[in-house]
Amino acid sequence: MTAKEYLQRYKDTQREIEDLDYRMAQLRLKYAAPSAINYSDMPKAHNTEHDLSDYMAKMDEMTDYMISKYTRLRGIEVDIYLRLDRMEKQEERELLRFRYIDGLKWSEIADRLDTVERNVYFIHGRALQHFPMD
């Protein structure tokens, strides 16, 4: 994986985290109202307590899965920040943050770095070469 591909994972990770936050909120609502389970209209020959415990077990399983995924995604996010912090040149570090974390356009980056847009492309190429991929 190239440095550029690695850095582009940040935005994907953020989207996945937002989606997980939403799904976890929905899951919490379901936990709060387990009586809203849709049971079939078929008569049951057994106690519905068993159905509720099955439901809660599935909810726990889903919660564990989401927490595991959330932790993995936050790990990717932290790793990108740590790698950026290890870069020696502040200008290169800032450019990569502006582009891949803040999602700024090239012209906006040029304004922030107080340089021309053509120079931003040059700094970007150099910054990708210096981005620690170890």
C-alpha positions as CSV (number, residue, x, y, z in Angstrom):
1,M,0.0,0.0,0.0
2,T,1.3,3.4,-0.9
3,A,1.4,6.4,1.5
4,K,-1.3,8.1,-0.5
5,E,-3.6,5.0,-0.3
6,Y,-2.9,4.7,3.4
7,L,-3.8,8.3,4.1
8,Q,-6.9,8.0,2.0
9,R,-8.1,5.4,4.4
10,Y,-8.7,8.2,6.9
11,K,-11.9,9.5,5.2
12,D,-13.2,5.9,4.7
13,T,-12.6,5.2,8.4
14,Q,-14.4,8.4,9.4
15,R,-17.4,7.4,7.3
16,E,-17.5,3.9,8.8
17,I,-17.2,5.4,12.3
18,E,-20.1,7.7,11.7
19,D,-22.2,4.7,10.3
20,L,-21.2,2.6,13.4
21,D,-22.2,5.5,15.7
22,Y,-25.6,5.6,14.1
23,R,-26.1,1.8,14.2
24,M,-24.9,1.7,17.8
25,A,-27.5,4.4,18.7
26,Q,-30.2,2.3,17.0
27,L,-29.1,-0.8,18.9
28,R,-29.3,1.1,22.2
29,L,-32.8,2.0,21.3
30,K,-33.6,-1.6,20.7
31,Y,-32.1,-2.5,24.1
32,A,-34.2,0.1,25.8
33,A,-37.4,-1.4,24.3
34,P,-37.1,-5.1,23.9
35,S,-40.9,-5.4,24.1
36,A,-41.0,-4.1,20.5
37,I,-39.9,-7.5,19.3
38,N,-42.0,-8.6,16.3
39,Y,-43.3,-12.0,17.2
40,S,-45.1,-14.1,14.6
41,D,-48.8,-14.6,14.9
42,M,-48.3,-18.3,15.2
43,P,-49.2,-19.8,18.5
44,K,-46.3,-20.7,20.6
45,A,-46.0,-23.9,22.6
46,H,-43.2,-22.5,24.8
47,N,-42.5,-19.7,27.1
48,T,-41.7,-16.3,25.4
49,E,-39.0,-15.7,28.0
50,H,-36.8,-18.0,25.9
51,D,-37.4,-15.8,22.9
52,L,-36.4,-12.7,24.8
53,S,-33.2,-14.3,26.1
54,D,-32.3,-15.3,22.5
55,Y,-33.0,-11.7,21.4
56,M,-30.8,-10.3,24.1
57,A,-28.0,-12.8,23.3
58,K,-28.1,-11.6,19.6
59,M,-28.1,-8.0,20.7
60,D,-25.1,-8.7,22.9
61,E,-23.3,-10.4,20.0
62,M,-24.1,-7.5,17.7
63,T,-22.8,-5.0,20.4
64,D,-19.6,-6.9,20.8
65,Y,-19.1,-7.0,17.0
66,M,-19.7,-3.2,16.7
67,I,-17.4,-2.4,19.6
68,S,-14.6,-4.5,18.1
69,K,-15.0,-2.8,14.7
70,Y,-15.2,0.6,16.3
71,T,-12.0,-0.1,18.2
72,R,-10.2,-1.3,15.0
73,L,-11.3,1.8,13.1
74,R,-10.2,4.2,15.9
75,G,-6.8,2.3,15.8
76,I,-6.4,3.2,12.1
77,E,-7.3,6.8,12.8
78,V,-4.7,7.0,15.7
79,D,-2.1,5.3,13.6
80,I,-2.4,7.9,10.8
81,Y,-2.1,10.7,13.4
82,L,1.0,9.1,14.9
83,R,2.7,8.6,11.6
84,L,2.0,12.2,10.6
85,D,3.5,13.4,13.9
86,R,6.7,11.5,13.2
87,M,7.3,13.5,10.0
88,E,10.2,15.9,10.4
89,K,9.1,18.8,8.2
90,Q,6.2,20.7,9.5
91,E,5.1,22.0,6.1
92,E,4.8,18.5,4.7
93,R,3.0,17.3,7.9
94,E,0.5,20.2,7.7
95,L,-0.1,19.7,4.0
96,L,-0.9,16.0,4.5
97,R,-3.2,16.9,7.4
98,F,-5.0,19.6,5.4
99,R,-5.5,17.3,2.4
100,Y,-6.3,13.9,3.9
101,I,-7.7,14.7,7.4
102,D,-9.4,18.1,6.8
103,G,-10.2,17.3,3.2
104,L,-9.2,20.8,1.9
105,K,-8.9,21.6,-1.8
106,W,-5.5,22.3,-3.3
107,S,-6.2,26.1,-3.6
108,E,-7.2,26.2,0.1
109,I,-4.0,24.4,1.1
110,A,-2.0,26.9,-0.9
111,D,-3.7,29.7,1.0
112,R,-3.0,28.1,4.3
113,L,0.6,27.4,3.5
114,D,1.0,30.9,1.9
115,T,2.3,29.6,-1.4
116,V,1.1,29.0,-4.9
117,E,-0.9,26.0,-5.9
118,R,1.8,24.6,-8.2
119,N,4.2,24.5,-5.2
120,V,1.6,22.6,-3.1
121,Y,1.8,19.8,-5.7
122,F,5.5,19.6,-5.3
123,I,5.4,19.6,-1.5
124,H,2.7,17.0,-1.6
125,G,4.8,14.6,-3.7
126,R,7.8,15.2,-1.4
127,A,5.6,14.7,1.7
128,L,4.3,11.4,0.4
129,Q,7.9,10.2,0.0
130,H,8.7,11.2,3.6
131,F,5.5,9.7,5.1
132,P,6.6,6.9,7.4
133,M,5.3,3.6,6.1
134,D,7.2,1.3,8.4
